[in-house]
């Protein structure tokens, strides 16, 4: 896993810094720039549920943008929302959620389940959701609907290579005489890495090239110059669309579902909050995340709050 994305989120060390206080993580400005949302009050069917929430995030741009998207949708429904983004790793922001210092954080399903249940081996979205629902109470939280958007490992090829060899799924790689796949070094021993490609898809025709940049520039360069023919790149990395790469489908669920899921502390959970957040998730796709990441982390360097606000407007949210 890239240390700048989901792979970073298990660091225990960052949790120690939580005691220093989250107030310095980010300001509390809302998308409207006023520090609070409109005065209209949403209904709530949860006893004691408040109309004010603090939204947190992990410390990478995609997750920050997601925090502003989910928080912005609540603001538009009359909630008073503040933000504490860039908190740090999973240990830190889930501790903050459990303590009530934050009330909502966007998560990634498979990684969250692995955190909650070290023995979990669920792969499909439904199985991962069931696993999360069974364990989420241990952090005094509720998991709402999964978005179709996912930031997961994905195997990518160039369009020319896909067209030449009629490739659309990982299973199609079996048609090749041989190919080389590039990924982080640990891919060599991960159950969902080389071992899984062989055991799940029967790909005994592969070679492996370790590149330690989490699907970054070096991996991309190796793919584009045909040093490797397949590359493990996170599914919401802007280079995928910038270079018109073809992401191979994973029909046998080699990679666990990493769909985006909003997590809310029980004290703030309500039917109304669920309705708002589920409406966002229902319209959030992986392609949307790719475009948002391109805006925020690409050459335009769009502010995450501005990108979130534009997304909500575009989707009618």
Secondary structure, 3 states (H helix, E strand, C coil): CCCCCHHHHHCCHHHHHHHHCCCCCCCCCCCCCCCCCCCCCCCCCCCCCCCEEEEEEECCHHHHHHHHHHHHHHHHCCCEEEEEEEEECHHHHHHHHHHCCCCEEEEEHHHHHHHHCCCCCCCCHHHHHHHHHHHHHHHCEEEEEEEEEECCCCEEECHHHHHHHCCCEHHHHHHCCCEEEEECHHHHCCCCCHHHHHHCCCCCCEEEEECCCCCCHHHHHHHHCCCCCEEECCCCCCHHHHCCCEECECCCCCCCCCEEEEEEEHHHCCHHHHHHHHHHHCCCCHHHHHHHHHHHHCCCCCCHHHHHHHHHHHCCC
